Amino acid sequence: MELKFWWILPLGIAGMIMVVLLVWRRTHKANTAVPVAHADRLTSLPRYQKALAAQKKWLAVAVASLLLMAGALLVAAARPVQETNHIPQTSNRDIILCLDVSGSMMDTDEEIVDNFSELVTEFKGERIALTIFDATAVQVFPLTDDYDFVAEQLKIAKNAMNIDSGNFDFFDGTYEVPGSSLIGDGLASCVSGFPQEAGVQRSRSVVFATDNMLAGHPLLTLPEAASLAKTGHIRVYSLNPNDYSTDSYPDQIATELKVASESTGGAYYPLKSDSAVKSIVKKVQDTEAAKLKGAPLKTVVDQPAVPLGLAMLGLLGLGAATLKVRP
């Protein structure tokens, strides 16, 4: 423990000494005693001696209590503090929400954003990002653990997914090249959205919402993008809003998406699956979280309990002595 304003102590002690000297000088200068003949007969009485001893005792208690209270208040005014330096560590995982906003997804994107919002409420401490794609990909917001900000951005995204909202600016940048629903390129863009930090290994996951309905010529196929994720130790968890098990053509597309996701160590879910959100949360949280070192922090904690407690004790002693000392 140390005193933040240590210079208050010597100034206070000097002031207390000056007050004591002034009181002592005034007491010795003022001579108001009246001579009384044969006073020794009174002062030798046992009852007088007992009363005098009690008076001296309580005067001593009053002086000691006053000094204790004054000294304790001086220490409290000097602000005793405990300073510690530490480097905080947090367990963190990085998750990119990756959303296909092509025409075939417009009817279900609003529901998917609801699923994203539910996912976010289940996470604690993970960093979240959102990227949308059609022909090209756009990062809506980068990785952050500001969950209030994430919730606000997902609310804006959900509103934009409603065609009647007219918020077409939200999709700016997703139609920069010919084609539509370039699934492999979209996943690759999300995979490349994780920061590369030397010596830091984070748990990294992509929650990939798409129907895998390719309508163009991507630079990377879905299996190639999945291979890129696997190489980067990034797990892909897919949500498919159009998983039709009775239709052979969409089922083949769903199977390709499932195989690609599972090849990364991730998983595949139909959007309507009741267990999708809980399962994704569990699988992500089961991965080992990296220990991240933050910037060094200096913590200053006030420690006023002892001096203020002593001051209270001195006040009680002074109060008791005042009641006992006779003027």
TIVEXLUM-290756 format. One record per residue (C-alpha): residue in one letter; z, y, x. Coordinates in pm, whole numbers, plus 32768, in hexadecimal, padded with zeros to 4 digits. Layout:
% residues N
aZYX;...
***
This chain:
% residues 327
m800080008000;e7FB681608078;l7FE582C37FFA;k7EA783767F95;f7F4784D17FAA;w803D848280C4;w806285F28123;i812B86317FE5;l8251856B8077;p82A2864981A6;l8271878380D5;g835686FC7FC4;i8462868980B8;a845C87DE8161;g84858885800F;m85A987A27FB3;i865A87F080FB;m8631896480BF;v86C489487F61;v87F0887F7FE4;l8834898180F6;l88218AA48001;v891089FC7F10;w89FF89A4802C;r8A018B0A80B1;r8A3B8BA27F5A;t8B568AAE7F16;h8C0C8B0A8059;k8BD58C828030;a8C5E8C8E7ECD;n8DDC8C7E7EE3;t8E628C927D80;a8F988BB87DB4;v90E08C477D2C;p921A8BFB7E00;v93258B3F7D3D;a94848B087DC1;h94FD89A27DEA;a93A389137D85;d93E987EE7E6B;r94DF87687D6C;l93C487527C6E;t92C086C77D59;s93B185B87DD4;l93D785257C79;p933883C97C5A;r927C842D7B1E;y91E9855E7BCE;q9185848D7CFB;k90DB83917C15;a901E84A27B58;l8FB685467CA1;a8F3583FB7D2C;a8E6D83C07BEE;q8DDF85217BFF;k8D7484F17D6A;k8CDD839E7D1A;w8C0984217BFA;l8BA785557CC3;a8B2B846D7DD4;v8A6F83A07CCE;a89D284E07C45;v896285567D9E;a88DE83FD7DFE;s882783DC7CB1;l878E85357CD4;l871784E97E37;l868E83977DC7;m85D484317CA3;a8547854D7D75;g84DC84637E8C;a843C836A7D9C;l837C847E7CE8;l830284FF7E38;v827C83A57E90;a81DB83887D38;a813B84E07D65;a80B2846A7EB5;r7FFD835D7DEA;p804282077E7D;v7F0581367E6B;q7E8B7FDE7ED2;e7D307FE07F6E;t7C607EA47F8E;n7AFD7E668006;h7A347D417F85;i78D07CCA7F5A;p789D7C557DF2;q77EB7B0F7DAF;t77497AB37C66;s76AE79717BEC;n755579CE7B73;r741A79367AE7;d72CE79E47AAF;i720F79A8796B;i70BC7A3B790C;l705E7A34779D;c6EE57A06779D;l6E317A4B7654;d6CC77A0B75F3;v6C5A7B2F7516;s6AF67ABA74D2;g6A647ABF7373;s6ABB7954732A;m6C2B79A47368;m6C4E7ADA7292;d6CD37A1E7164;t6DEE7981722D;d6E427A7A7342;e6F437B2D7269;e6FFA79E37236;i6FE1799573A9;v70827AE27404;d719D7A837316;n71C4794573E3;f71C67A127522;s72D67AF27490;e73A579C07436;l737779377595;v73F37A7B7631;t75357A767565;e7585791F75F4;f756579867760;k767D7A23782D;g762F7AC6797B;e74C57A567992;r73B67B5679DB;i72A97B6B78CF;a71447BF678D6;l70287C0277D9;t6EB47BE37824;i6D9F7BDA771F;f6C397B677759;d6AE77B3376B6;a69C17B6177A3;t6AAD7C08789C;a6C267C1778BE;v6D0F7D43789E;q6E7E7D4E78F9;v6F3F7DEA77D7;f70847E03789D;p70EF7D7479EE;l720F7C887A38;t73567D2279C7;d74B17CB77958;d74D77DE87876;y74E77D227733;d74F67E557654;f73AF7ECC76ED;v73137D7276C6;a73797D617557;e72E57EBB751A;q719C7E5F75C2;l71807D1974FF;k71BB7DDC73BF;i70987EC2741C;a6FC27D91746F;k700F7CED7321;n6FAD7E2A726A;a6E657E38732D;m6E157CCF72CC;n6E117D3B7161;i6CA77D9F7123;d6D0F7E9A701A;s6DDC7F5D711C;g6CA07FE871BD;n6D467FE47316;f6C0D7F7C73D4;d6C76803D750B;f6D6A7F247551;f6C437E4475AF;d6B9B7F3A769C;g6B2A7E8E77DB;t6B057D327747;y69897D52770E;e69167DCC7863;v681A7CB378A3;p67267BF377C5;g67B57ACC770B;s68ED7A817647;s6A1A799E765A;l69F1794D77CA;i6B17785D77D1;g6B1177FA7940;d6AF5796179B7;g6C1079C878CC;l6CFC78BE7951;a6C9A790D7ABA;s6CE57A7F7A80;c6E3E7A2879F7;v6E83793B7B17;s6E287A4A7C12;g6F167B3C7B67;f70467AB57C1E;p70AD7B827D4E;q70907ADD7EA1;e71D37B147F61;a72037A8080B8;g7327799180CF;v7373799B7F58;q7335786D7E7C;r735E78B97D0B;s733A77D77BE1;r71F378517B45;s716277F879F3;v704378647913;v705F7848779A;f6EED782C7746;a6E84786B75DD;t6D187813759B;d6C3C773874BF;n6B6376E775F1;m6A2777497530;l694777B17654;a682E78A375FA;g679479137742;h676C78C478B1;p68B678E7796A;l68D878FA7AE1;l69DC77E37AD3;t69F276C079E4;l6B3C76677940;p6B77753D7A2A;e6B2E761A7B57;a6C2377227ADC;a6D2776107A9E;s6CEF75947C03;l6D2C76F67C7F;a6E7676FD7BBD;k6EDB75AB7C48;t6E95761E7DAB;g6F7777497D70;h708C766D7CDA;i7060771C7B8B;r709E76567A4E;v6FC17698791F;y704D766A77C0;s6F38768076BE;l6F4D76E47551;n6E1876837488;p6DF8771F732C;n6CCA764772D6;d6D3474E37320;y6C6F741D721C;s6CB472AE724F;t6BBA7247713D;d6A9172FE71D6;s69FF72547309;y6963738B73A6;p6A96746D73A4;d6B68733F7403;q6A9D73177544;i6ADB74857591;a6C4D745C754A;t6C57732C762C;e6BBB73F17749;l6CC574FE771E;k6DD873F97712;v6D5F7347784B;a6D3C74927908;s6E9C750078A7;e6F4473B778FB;s6E9273A77A4B;t6F5F74D67AB7;g70AA74347A53;g70AB74FA790F;a7074748877AA;y6F9674B37678;y7002750D7514;p6F50755173CC;l6FBA76A97352;k704676107212;s7131752C72D6;d72977575726E;s7316750D73C4;a722175DB7494;v72FD770974DA;k743D7645751F;s7382754A75F6;i72DA765876C8;v7425770D76F8;k74D175CB7763;k73BC75667853;v73B376BF78F2;q752D76D17914;d753A757179A3;t747175EA7ACC;e753E765A7BF6;a757277D17BF6;a7545787D7D45;k766979417DD1;l75ED7AA67DF3;k769D7B9D7ED6;g76B27CFE7E53;a76F07E447F0B;p784B7E687FAA;l79447F087EBD;k7A7D7FCD7F0E;t7B867FAF7E01;v7CA680A77DE9;v7DC380457CFF;d7EE8812B7CB8;q803F80937CF5;p813481827C48;a821F807B7BB7;v832480727CD0;p835381EC7D09;l8351823A7B94;g8446811F7B57;l852F81AC7C62;a850983087BCB;m8570827C7A79;l869D81D37B1C;g8700831E7BBE;l86DF83D17A70;l87C482D379C9;g88C482F67AE1;l88B784737ACA;g88E584617951;a8A14837C796F;a8AB084587A7F;t8A7D859179AB;l8B4284F57891;k8C5F8492797B;v8C7D85C67A5D;r8D6286D079D2;p8D0A88407A0B;
***
